[in-house]
């Protein structure tokens, strides 16, 4: 049996990623809480992981003990600015305590400023559908960054803004039913445009407050390939889906425009406005022609029937898509640092997750081996949390959560990830121990 290892560069960031609404609990002043109460989600967030009650301390301890040297979290706008005229200094102090707690544990924080949730007061005035949101977001960013700058230099303005727009404004979108539940692609493009312009305003504001800051976006990348490689129609539909899902924000930052089926929107001021590329990758879809899907331009996305599936067939284990996506980033943004800001698998029994982690990290290592500037990896997620429209039915955590008792239970993949973090690499011994079924793929003779 071969003995080998795939090591990562010195200083590589190893962490997990979380989002405020999914872990804090009792986030009652945003549009997602309203959406849950209206019955649009599979259960409600409730107490979530009780981070607002202080249980972030024990979870940060778990992460630090497991060798993680970084953590990505988000702040909740509706807590920091509960009304247009008011700032909650106590909320900002709680976030300072969280970031201070990371620093004390030797962990580098990355803070996401917008992760899908909006204050109810913002929703009531049109939120991202109107250009009036741009100065409002900039004001929130200035207040928050000024309060937290002592503990953080990595800022992520938006998490998956294309996902926010598509899931909320294009017939329920890719993964489910997001607020506000509209079906208007023109409106979706307006939302994306306003988010891009808000990012630009935030980028300048952050650098004015903190010149050494590193500012980016966590971009969702979905590998989309034609179901029938021989079909010109499937190829065309896959290209169109790729432009819709993957190209919006990145092309604005690379070229200064968005291209879509509705035409070209020029945003020249966005070009070059990022200091790193945040890359979220989970899975791959096959795209094919389907007459019964007019709302998606007669295209249908699906997984292979023999796929390596997650719970509820929500995701499929397709590690090649990780390398494909990273190659796309490197070609689109040469020399720009890359951080894998999310990657994970819903697997309550923890049967697939160990090989998912190992196979995807191997693909990242392949990129590192080509001298691609990949600087870190954040696994989604640390502890089971509230997965938006899917509620508590999808379990992404390295640690399982009993929602009723708040008890955490370590899964085997947590031990695998701890060994990886401490080794700063993936070894043949780890793969043989945790996922021997893929040993031959990762360490061929």
N, C-alpha and C positions, 0 to 999 in steps of 0.2 A: 504493500500500500504506500503510495507516494506521500512524503511529508513536505509540506510547502506552506507558504503564507502569502497573503496579499496585504502589504502594509501601506499605510496612508502617510502623507507628509506630516512633518512635525508641526504642531500647532493646529491640526485639523479639529474643527468643532464637532463634537458628538453630543447630541441632545435629543430631547423630545419637544413636540409642539403641542400647544393647547390654545383654546380661545375662551375669552371671558364668559360669554353666555353659556358655554357648554360645561364649564367647571365651577363657576362661582356660586350659583344658586340664587333663587329669589330675585332675579333681574326683571323686575316688574314694570319698568318704565320705558321699554323699547317695543318696537313693532313685532318682534318675534314672540314676546310673551303674549301679546294680543292675539297673534296668529295661532298660538297653541291653545289659548282659552276658547277660540272659536272652533276648535276641533279639527284643524288642518294637519295635525301631527300625530304620530303614533305615541300617545302619552304626552305628558308635559315635563318640562325641565325641573320644576320644583326646587328642591335643595341642591340638585346637580351633584357635584363632588364636594360641596360645602367649603369652597375656598374662601368665600367672603366671610365665613365663620371662623376661618383660621387654619383649616386643614391643609392649606398649601404648605405649611411648615413641614408636616410629616411627609408629604409627597416630595418636596424638595430634598428632604433627607434621603428618601429612597433613591432619588435620581443621583444625588451626589455619591452615596455609598456604592452605587452601581457604576461609578466611573464616568458619569456624564459631566462634561466640562462646560455645557451651555444649555440654555432653555429659551424657547420662543413662546411668549405669551402675548395676549392682547389686553387692551384696556377697553372699558365700556363707556362710550360717549355719554350715554344717558345717566350714568352715575356721576360723572365728572361735571356735566352740565345738565342738570335735571330740568331746567327751564331755560328759555332763551336769555333770560336776564341774570341767572344765578349760576355760581360755581360752587361745587361742594369740596371744600378743602380737606374734609375728613376722608373723602374717597381718594383724593390725590395722595394723602398721607398713607393710606392703606397700600396703594400701588408703590409708593416709595419703600414701604416696609418689605413688600414682596421682592423688589429689585435689590434692596439692601440684603435681604436674605439669600438671594442668589450669589451676590458678591461675597458674602461671608462664607459661603460654601464652595468658593472657588469656581463659580460658574458664570459664563458670559451671557448676559441677557440680550435677547432680540425682542423688541416691542412692536407689535402690530397695532396701528392706530384705528383701523376699521376692519372688523372681521364679521361682515354680514349684518350687523345690527345697527339700527338707527333709533334715536330718541323719538318717542311718540310725538313730541312737539314738532320735530322735523318732518315726520311723516305727514302731519296735518297740513303742512304748507308745501307739499309736493316732493319733498326729499330730493332725490337725484334726477327727477324729471325736469327740474328748473335750474337755470343758471344761478339763481339766488343762493344755491347751496355752496357755491365755490368760496365766497368770503366767510360763510359760516363755518365750513370745514377748516379753512385756514386759521380762523380765530381759535377753534378748538385745539388744533395742532400746536399753535404757538403756546397756549396755556399749558398743555400737557407736557410738551417737550421741555419747556422752561422749568417745570416742576420736577421732571425726572432725569434731567440731563446729567446730574451728578453720578448716576448709576448706569447709564446706557449710552452707547454710541451707535448701535445698530438699530435702525428704524425701518419698519415696513409700513408704508402708508396705507396700502389696501391688500387684503387677502382675496385672491381670485375675483377681481372685479368683473371679468367676463362671465364667470359663473353667477355672480350676483345678478347681472343684467339678464342673462339667458334664462336662468331658473325662475326669475320673477316676472319676466316680460315676454317669454316666447313659449306659450302653451304649456307651462309647467317645466320647461327646460329639460336638462339632461338627466338629472337624478331624482327629480321629484317636484313637489309643489311648494314653492317659496313665495313669501309675500312680495309684492301685493297681489300676486296671482293673476296678472293681466296677460293678454296674448296680442302683442302689438310689436312687431319687429322694428318698426320705425321708432317707437318709444324706447325700445331696448338700445338702439344705436344712440339716441339722445342721452340716455343714462350713462352709457359708456363714455361718450364724449365729455359729459360733465365730470365724470370721475377722472378722466385723463387730465382735464384742466385743473381739477382740484389737486391732483397729484403734483402737477407742476408748481402750483402755488405753495403747496406744503413743502416741496423739495427746497425751494428758495427760502421759505420761512425757517426750516430746520437748520439749513446751513448758515443762516444769519445768526441764529441763536447759538449754534454749536458748529463752528467751521470744520472740526475734525469728524463730524458725523458721517456715517455711511448709510445712504438712503436708497431704498429700492421698493419693489413690489413683489408679493408672492403670486406668481403667475401659474394658473392651472394649465398643465399640458396633458391633453388626452391623445394618445396615439390613435390615429384614424387611418385605416388602410382599406382599399377596395376589397370587397368580399370575393369577387371574381376578378382575378388579376388580368384576365383577357378582355374584360368588358370596358369599353370606353365610357359607358354611362356610369358604371360604378366608380371608375377612376375620377370622372368629372365631379360626381357627387361627393366623393371622399375629399377632393381638393376644396370644394365649396364648404364642406363641414369643417375642414381644417382651418380655413380662413375665418369662419364664424366663431369657432371655439378657441383656437390657439393664437390667431394672428392679430387680434384687435389691439390690445395694449402694447404688445411687443413691437408691432410695426409703427405705432405712433411714436414710441421711444427710439426706434431705430431710424425711421424715415420721415417722421413728422406728418403721417397721414394714416387713416383707416380706410381700407377698401372692403366693400361689402356688396351684396346683390342690390343694394339701394344706391350705390354710387360711392364716390370718394369724399371723405371728410378730411379736410386739411387742418392740422394742428401743428404748425411748424415749431411753435415754442416748446413742444414736448421732446423734440429730438435731443438725445443724449442725457436726458434728465434721470439718470440712475447711476448709482455707484457700485452696485452688484446686481446680479440677476437671481431673484428668488424663484426656485423651480419646484413646483408641486407635481408629482407624478404618482399615479395609482395603477392605471390599467390601460388596455387597448380595446378599441372597438372595430368591428368589420362593418363597412358601409355598403349598402346595396340599394337598388331601385325598388320602390314600393308604391304602387298606385294608391294604396289605402292611407298614405301619409302625406296629404297635401300641405299640412301646416309646417312640415319640415322640407318643403320643396321636393316631395316624393322620394326622400331618402330615409332609410331605416338603419339604425345602428344596432348591432347585436354581438354576442359572444359566440365562440365556437361551442358546439354541443359537448365536446369532450374536454372542455376547459378545466383548469385547476381552480375551482370556484371558492369564493368566500361564502359566509353565511348569507342566506336569502339570494344567492347568485348575484349579489350586488357588484362584485368585482371578480376579475379573473387574473390569475398570476401570469403576467406577461413581462418578464424581466427585460427582454430585448427592447421593449418600448422605452425603457429608461435610457439605454445607450443611444437609441435613435433620437430621443428628445434632447439629450445633452449635446449631441452632434449638431442638431439644429440650432441650439443656443450659441454654440461656439462659432458656427458659420454666420449667424445673424449679428452677433456681438463679439467680434474677435477681441481677445485679451480682457474682456470684462469678467471680474471674479463671479463665480457661480456658487450659490448656496442651495443645496437641496433642502427646501424649507418644509416639505411634507412628503411622506411616503409611508404607507401602511396598509393593513389588511384586516377586514372584519372577520374575526375567527374566535368565537367564544370558547371553543374546545382547544384552541391553540394547536391544531393539527397541521395547518398549512403555513402559519405565520413564520415558524423558524426557517423553512426553506425559502419563503418569500423574502425575508430579510437577507439571508445569505446570498441568494441569487441576485437581488437588486444591488447589494453592496459590491458584488463582484463586477456588475456592469459599471458601477461608478468607478471602481478601481481601474477598469479598462480605460476609462476616460482620463483618469489621473496618470496612467501609464503613457498616454499620448501627450502628456504635459498640458492637458486642459486645466484651466485655473479653478478647479473645484475646491472650495475652502471648508465645507462643512456639510453635515447631514443631520436633519431633525426628523426623528421617527414620529409618526402619528399613531398612537399617542401614549402618554405616560399611564393614565388610569382611564378605564371605561368612562365615557362621558355622553352627554345628550347630543345625538347625531341629527340635529335639525329636523327635517320632515320625517326621518326614520326613527326618531325618538330613542328609546333604549333598546331597540331591536337589533342594533348593530354594535358589536363590541370590538373596538380597536385597541384597547389598552394592553400594555405590557403587564399591568396589574388589573385583575378583575375587580369590579365594584358591586357590592350588594347595595342596591339603591335604598332599601328599607332600613338597613343598619349602618350604612357607610363603611362597612368592613372591606378592607382591601386584601386581595389574595394574589400572591405572585404566580404568574404563569411561567412555564419553562422558557419561553422566548425572552423573558426579562433576564434570565441568567445568561442566555446566549448573547444578548445585546450588551450586558455588563462585561462579559469576557472580551467582546469586540472593542468596547470603549477603552478598557484597561490595556489591551494589547495594541491599540491604535491600528487594528487590522483584523483580518479574517484568516484563520488557520485551518489546515486540513483536520487537525484534532477537533476543533469546534464543530466542523461540519459532520465529521464522523459521529460525534456525540449527540448532536441535536437534530440533524436532518440527513442521516446517512443515505437516504433515497436519492439525493442529488449529488452525492460525492463524486461520482464518475463524470458528471457534467462540469463540476467546478474544478476538479483536480484530475483531469484525464491522464492516463498512463502514457 
